[in-house]
Each structure stands twice: as C-alpha cells, then as structure tokens.
C-alpha cells in the first residue's frame, strides 16, 4: 500500500511583539530623578556635610515640581516616592548646628515642596515642620528669621488654598498647641506673636459656624497669652480677638468673660477703631461713586448718618 506523505503545515507565524510604548516626558524625568535622588540621599547618609549641596538640588527639583503641578495639574512622580526623605533632610538642617545659609535653603525646600504637593504636605509633614519653622522666626540671624516667617505664611496659605475643613482644623490644632498653658505666659516663646497672628489669619478664613466650634479650643490659650509681659504678644491677642469679633459679633461677648476689666476695655477700644476705619472706608467709597456720577456728597450734607453701626471685617 503506497504510503501517503503527511501534509506539510505552514509554519506558525511568529508572535508579533507589541510596539514599545514611548515614555511621557514626566516618566522620562522620573526615571532620571530616581537615580539622582537615590545617589543624593545615599551621599547625605554617608556624609552629612553634603546636606547643603543636597538641599540646593532638592530646592531646584521642588521648584520644577511646583511648575509641573501648576501647568499639568499632576504632581511630579518623584515627589511621592521621595517625600519623606526630602522632608527629613530639610528638617535635620533646621537646627542650630547648621549654617544660617543652609537653614535658609532647608526652609526654601519645605516651602517649594508644600506647593508642589499640598495635600501630602498637609497630612504628612505639617505637624512635624510648622512648629520648628515658627521657632526660627526668632532666630538670631535676621535672614533665617525672615525666611522662617515667609515659609510659615506660605505653608498656611497653601493649606487654606486646599479649602478642606479637615486640613484647616488640623492646622488650627497645630497652632493652638503652640499657645501657653495656664500659668506659662511669663515663659512664653519669643515666636508667640507669630503664632497668634497665624491663628488670626486662620480664623478669618473660617465661616461663622466653623469658628464658633473652634472658639473653645482657641480662647484659653489666647487668654493666657494676654497675660504675657511682652507687649507684642498682648497686641497680637487683641487683634486676634477683634478679628474673631468681626465674624462672630455679639455671640463672642459671653465667651470673653475671663478677661479682666482692663483687658476687656482694650479689646473694646480696638473694636471701636475697627468700626471707625470701616465707616471711613465706606464713606470714601461712597464719595468716589458720587463723584464719578457727577455729584459730590460731603459729611456736612448729612453723610455722617450713614456710618454703619456694626463692625465689618
């Protein structure tokens, strides 16, 4: 029987390789940053004297990451991966052992990093960094002190820009913790006026209900600070209470009962000044509008009766 030759099957086509995906500019930059940052942090770990050099590079990278977030709405990939190490190196150089110029550089890194990754900074770094930054506002080096104030303002502004109630409450807790406890006003830290000023700024950003809820947390430390022998501290407390009154109005009065008669009188004086300033601004604006419309009205024509009786912020 003749043998039949088995059919020859066509060779299976070679599996086609999927086309390689081109990396985005952000991914290309991230791969380069990974190698650079790994070497950078390893170098600082082996030789702490290289911290200044590392901070200079981190400042440039954080500034670039800030620009990426602004232009694309996305955070630079390296920020999340190296966030903790960046904060750690910066905080380590805020101490008195570091040169003044290095402390300034560390503050710059934190300032840029907060803007480059605001949510992560608010949840993971604010509690660690802000108290240390505030302490530097009374540094003996004027440049460090100025950089500290700028950084604190920037961090608070960054948190407020998130428009997140939880972040705002967390920030308030951090600041209130810097206020003196009962009986500690005489030994209050030199940066206390800065702390009270930031609390005032935060209070002004709150709505009425939120500030009402926060009032029991804020007032005890303010009352204790009011007993400080330092006039700048007492003045900052007065301004803060006036700012709170501008929002809460007469609701606040019963809560001010612990103030002494002289303290209450001082607060009342500054509230009256705020009222007078608001009235003057209102009259000036009204006069300008009348002038533009072809008519100029003066107080002699009865304008003084239009002065508002309530305080406005």
C-alpha positions in Angstrom: 0.0 0.0 0.0 1.6 3.3 -1.0 2.3 5.5 1.9 0.8 8.9 1.8 3.1 11.8 2.7 1.9 13.7 5.6 0.6 17.1 4.8 3.1 19.8 5.5 1.5 22.5 7.6 2.5 26.1 7.2 4.8 27.4 9.9 3.0 29.3 12.6 3.6 33.0 12.2 6.0 34.4 14.7 4.3 36.1 17.6 4.3 39.8 16.9 5.9 42.0 19.5 3.7 44.8 20.8 5.1 48.1 19.9 7.1 49.6 22.7 5.3 52.4 24.5 7.1 55.7 24.4 7.5 57.2 27.8 5.9 60.5 28.6 8.1 63.5 29.5 7.1 63.1 33.1 8.0 59.4 33.1 11.4 60.1 31.5 12.1 62.8 34.0 11.0 60.5 36.8 13.4 57.7 35.8 16.3 60.2 35.8 15.2 61.7 39.1 15.1 58.2 40.7 18.7 57.6 40.0 19.8 61.1 41.0 17.8 61.2 44.2 19.0 57.7 45.3 22.6 58.8 45.0 21.8 62.1 46.7 20.2 60.7 49.8 22.9 57.9 50.0 25.6 60.6 49.9 24.0 62.6 52.7 23.6 59.5 54.8 27.3 58.7 54.4 28.5 62.3 54.7 26.1 64.7 56.5 28.4 67.6 55.5 27.0 67.3 51.9 23.5 68.3 53.1 23.8 71.8 51.8 24.7 70.5 48.3 21.7 68.1 48.5 19.3 70.8 49.6 20.4 73.0 46.7 19.5 70.2 44.3 16.2 69.5 46.1 15.2 73.1 46.0 15.6 73.2 42.2 13.7 69.9 41.8 10.9 71.0 44.1 10.6 74.3 42.2 10.3 72.4 39.0 7.7 70.0 40.5 5.7 73.1 41.6 5.7 74.3 38.0 4.7 70.8 36.8 1.7 70.8 39.1 0.7 74.3 38.0 0.9 73.5 34.3 -0.4 70.0 34.2 -2.5 69.5 37.3 -0.4 66.5 38.2 2.3 66.1 40.8 5.8 65.2 39.7 6.2 61.4 40.2 9.4 61.7 42.3 7.7 63.8 45.0 5.6 61.0 46.4 8.4 58.5 46.3 11.0 60.7 48.0 8.7 62.9 50.0 9.6 61.5 53.4 13.4 61.7 52.8 13.2 65.2 51.4 11.3 66.4 54.5 13.7 64.5 56.8 16.9 66.0 55.3 15.3 69.5 55.4 14.2 69.3 59.0 17.6 67.9 60.1 19.1 71.2 58.8 16.8 73.5 60.7 18.7 73.0 63.9 21.3 75.4 65.3 24.2 73.2 64.2 23.6 74.1 60.6 25.0 77.2 59.0 22.5 80.1 58.5 22.6 79.8 54.7 21.9 76.1 55.0 18.9 76.7 57.2 17.6 79.2 54.7 17.9 76.6 52.0 16.1 74.0 54.1 13.2 76.4 54.6 13.1 77.0 50.8 12.9 73.3 50.1 10.0 72.9 52.5 8.2 75.9 51.0 8.5 74.6 47.5 7.6 71.1 48.4 4.4 72.2 50.1 3.3 73.9 47.0 4.4 71.0 44.8 2.4 68.5 46.9 0.0 70.4 49.1 -2.3 67.5 50.2 0.6 65.2 51.1 2.3 68.0 53.0 -0.8 68.9 54.9 -1.3 65.3 56.1 2.2 64.0 56.5 4.5 66.9 57.2 2.7 70.0 58.6 2.7 68.8 62.2 6.4 68.0 62.1 7.6 71.1 60.2 5.5 74.0 61.2 6.5 74.2 64.9 10.2 74.1 64.0 9.7 76.7 61.3 7.9 79.0 63.8 10.7 78.7 66.3 13.1 80.0 63.7 11.1 83.3 63.4 13.0 84.5 66.4 16.4 83.2 65.1 19.4 85.4 65.8 20.2 85.5 62.1 17.8 88.1 60.5 17.8 86.3 57.2 16.8 83.0 58.7 14.1 84.7 60.7 12.7 86.4 57.6 12.8 83.1 55.7 11.0 81.4 58.5 8.2 83.9 58.5 7.9 83.7 54.8 7.8 79.9 54.9 5.2 79.8 57.7 3.0 82.2 55.8 3.4 80.1 52.6 2.5 76.9 54.4 -0.6 78.3 56.0 -1.6 79.9 52.6 -1.1 76.5 50.9 -3.4 74.8 53.4 -6.1 77.4 53.1 -5.9 77.1 49.3 -7.0 73.4 49.6 -10.3 74.6 51.0 -10.5 71.5 53.1 -12.1 71.6 56.5 -10.1 68.7 57.9 -6.8 70.3 56.8 -7.9 73.6 58.3 -8.8 72.0 61.6 -5.6 70.1 61.7 -3.6 73.3 61.1 -5.6 75.1 63.9 -4.7 72.3 66.3 -1.0 72.6 65.5 -1.1 76.3 66.1 -3.2 76.2 69.3 -0.7 73.7 70.7 1.9 76.4 70.5 0.0 78.7 72.8 0.9 78.7 76.5 -0.9 76.6 79.1 -2.3 78.1 82.3 0.5 79.8 84.3 3.0 79.7 81.4 2.5 83.2 80.0 5.7 84.6 81.6 7.8 81.9 79.9 6.1 82.1 76.5 8.4 81.6 73.5 9.6 84.5 71.5 7.8 83.4 68.4 4.4 83.6 70.2 3.2 86.8 68.3 3.8 85.0 65.0 1.7 82.0 66.2 -1.2 84.3 67.3 -1.0 86.2 64.0 -1.4 82.9 62.1 -4.3 81.8 64.3 -5.9 85.2 63.5 -5.4 84.6 59.7 -6.9 81.1 60.0 -9.9 82.4 62.0 -10.6 85.0 59.3 -10.8 82.2 56.7 -13.4 80.3 58.6 -17.1 80.6 58.3 -19.2 81.6 61.3 -20.3 78.1 62.3 -16.8 76.7 62.0 -15.3 79.5 64.1 -18.0 79.0 66.7 -17.0 75.4 67.0 -13.3 76.3 67.2 -13.7 79.1 69.8 -13.5 76.9 72.9 -10.2 75.5 71.6 -8.7 78.9 70.7 -9.7 81.2 73.6 -8.0 79.6 76.6 -4.5 79.9 75.0 -5.3 83.4 73.9 -6.4 84.4 77.4 -3.2 83.0 78.9 -1.1 84.8 76.2 -2.9 88.1 77.1 -1.1 88.0 80.5 2.3 87.9 78.8 4.8 90.6 79.9 5.7 91.2 76.2 3.6 94.0 74.6 3.8 92.4 71.1 2.2 89.3 72.4 -0.7 91.2 74.1 -1.2 93.3 71.0 -1.4 90.2 68.7 -4.0 88.7 71.1 -6.1 91.9 70.9 -6.0 91.9 67.1 -7.0 88.2 67.0 -9.9 88.8 69.3 -11.1 91.7 67.2 -10.8 89.6 64.1 -12.9 86.9 65.7 -15.5 89.5 66.8 -15.8 90.8 63.2 -17.1 87.3 62.3 -18.9 86.2 65.5 -20.3 89.6 66.6 -22.1 89.7 69.9 -22.1 85.9 70.1 -18.5 86.2 71.2 -19.0 88.6 74.2 -20.1 86.0 76.8 -17.0 83.9 76.0 -14.8 86.8 76.8 -15.9 86.8 80.5 -12.5 85.6 81.8 -10.8 88.8 80.6 -10.0 91.4 83.2 -11.8 94.8 83.1 -8.7 96.5 81.6 -8.3 93.8 79.0 -11.9 94.0 78.0 -11.6 97.7 77.8 -8.6 97.4 75.5 -10.4 95.0 73.2 -13.4 97.3 73.1 -11.2 100.2 72.1 -9.8 98.3 69.2 -13.2 97.1 68.1 -14.3 100.8 68.0 -11.2 101.7 66.0 -12.1 98.9 63.5 -15.6 100.3 63.3 -14.4 103.8 62.7 -11.9 102.6 60.0 -14.7 100.6 58.3 -17.0 103.6 58.4 -14.3 105.8 56.9 -13.7 103.4 54.1 -17.4 103.2 53.4 -17.7 106.9 53.2 -14.7 107.2 51.0 -16.1 104.6 48.6 -19.5 106.3 48.6 -17.9 109.7 47.9 -15.9 108.3 44.9 -19.1 106.8 43.5 -21.0 110.1 43.8 -18.1 112.0 42.2 -17.9 109.6 39.3 -21.7 110.0 38.8 -21.2 113.8 38.6 -22.2 114.5 42.2 -20.0 115.0 45.3 -21.6 114.4 48.7 -19.9 115.6 51.9 -20.5 114.7 55.5 -21.8 118.3 56.0 -24.7 117.2 53.8 -25.7 114.5 56.2 -23.5 111.7 55.2 -22.4 111.0 58.8 -25.8 109.4 59.5 -24.9 106.6 57.1 -22.0 105.3 59.2 -22.7 101.6 59.8 -23.2 100.7 63.5 -21.9 97.1 63.0 -18.3 96.1 62.7 -17.2 94.7 59.4 -14.0 92.7 58.7 
